Amino acid sequence: MLDAIAELQSRGFDIPDYPEEPATDEECEIRARYDKIKGSAVNPVLREGNSDRRAPRAVKQYARNNPHSMGPWSSASQSHVATMTDEDFRNNEESMTMPADDDLRIELVDTDGGIRVLKPSVPVQSGEVVDATLMSKKHLLAFLQQQVDDARSTGVLFSVHLKATMMKVSDPIIFGHVLRVFFKDAVDHNADALNEAGVNLNNGLGDLFEQINDLPEEDRVQIKADFVKGLADGPDLAMVNSDKGITNLHVPSDIIIDASMPAMIRNSGEMWNKDGKPQETKAV
């Protein structure tokens, strides 16, 4: 992000620096505007607007000469991918080609038939493909609970593979729901205190432990004890950094599916557990 801004500024574009720690309302507004387009704006700048991502011949040849290590896979391995089979974005997706120029709107229809307009105007052109989908929170929570229970009973690591860095709306919310299911008792028991501390589970377990520091000591100790118990009672979690105790649920942006899944596959379908050892894994 910072490299892209510097590049644009060097080309004469009058754009502000990215305030990493905004101290004024103006800086907060600047950061908010940048945050809306992270990723989508940065990549074309760094690639000079070129969407061709094919690797150059020299890079391909280097990869052939220096292949990644590939661990053996056992036919008895319990490692697997678990994904929703209905009521998710993929299964609910619908698309159509517009027969003429038109103006659409995006609505949310609730269970009582009430309509909330999310975006009043979406101009479209004749021949344009319009695509829409939704995910059922009810089905997502049921799916996640099933996977947590299955990981606990089979003794495999529980891991989540999302892309919160790019899917900035949906994936942090999904990540938050994973925490709500995995730590259900801790979340329910401390709901008022967590709300008072301004905790947003979408930001992960690491942020939660930071946010509760301003709470009274009694609440802080209780919350930490309940979440530590949740870790102990739940299935073993895949680790991002075993040495530092950073789990798969600590930071949403640590879990980038196109990096974490290949690494798991090359490592015999295993990820690292809390003891720093490879273990068979459920990849959700």
JOZI-V967366 format. One record per backbone hydrogen bond with DSSP energy under -0.5 kcal/mol. CO is the residue of the C=O (numbers start at 0). NH is the residue of the N-H. Records with the same first field share a line. If there is no record, write none. Layout:
CO->NH  NH
This chain:
0->4
1->5
2->6
3->7
4->8
5->9
6->10
7->10  12
8->11
12->14
16->18
17->19
18->21
23->27
24->28
25->29
26->30
27->31
28->32
29->33
30->34
31->35
32->36
33->36
34->37
36->40  41
37->39
38->42
40->44
41->45
42->46
43->48
44->47
46->49
48->50
50->52
55->59
56->60
57->61
58->62
59->63
60->64
61->65
63->66
73->76
79->282
86->135
87->91
88->92
89->92
93->131
95->97  129
97->126
101->123
103->121
104->106
105->117  118
106->108
107->109  115
109->112
113->109
114->116
115->107  117
118->105
121->103
123->101
124->127
127->97  129
129->95
131->93
134->136
135->139
136->140
137->141
138->142
139->143
140->144
141->145
142->146
143->147
144->148
145->149
146->150
147->151
148->152
149->153
150->154  155
156->158  281
157->237
158->283
159->161
161->256
162->165  166
165->167
166->170  171
168->172
169->173
170->174
171->175
172->176
173->177
174->178
175->179
176->180
177->181
178->182
180->183
182->186
183->187
184->188
185->189
187->190
189->193
190->194
191->195
192->196
193->198
194->197
198->200
199->202
200->203
203->207
204->208
205->209
206->210
207->211
209->212
210->213
211->214
215->219
216->220
217->221
218->222
219->223
220->224
221->225
222->226
223->227
224->228
225->229
226->230
227->231
228->232
229->233
235->157
237->247
240->244  245
241->244
244->246
245->239  240
246->249
248->204
249->205  206
250->253
251->163  254
253->255
254->163  256
255->258  259
256->260
258->262
259->263
260->264
261->265
262->266
263->268  269
264->267
265->70
266->269
268->280
270->278
271->238
272->275
276->272
278->270
279->156
280->79  282
281->158  283
282->81
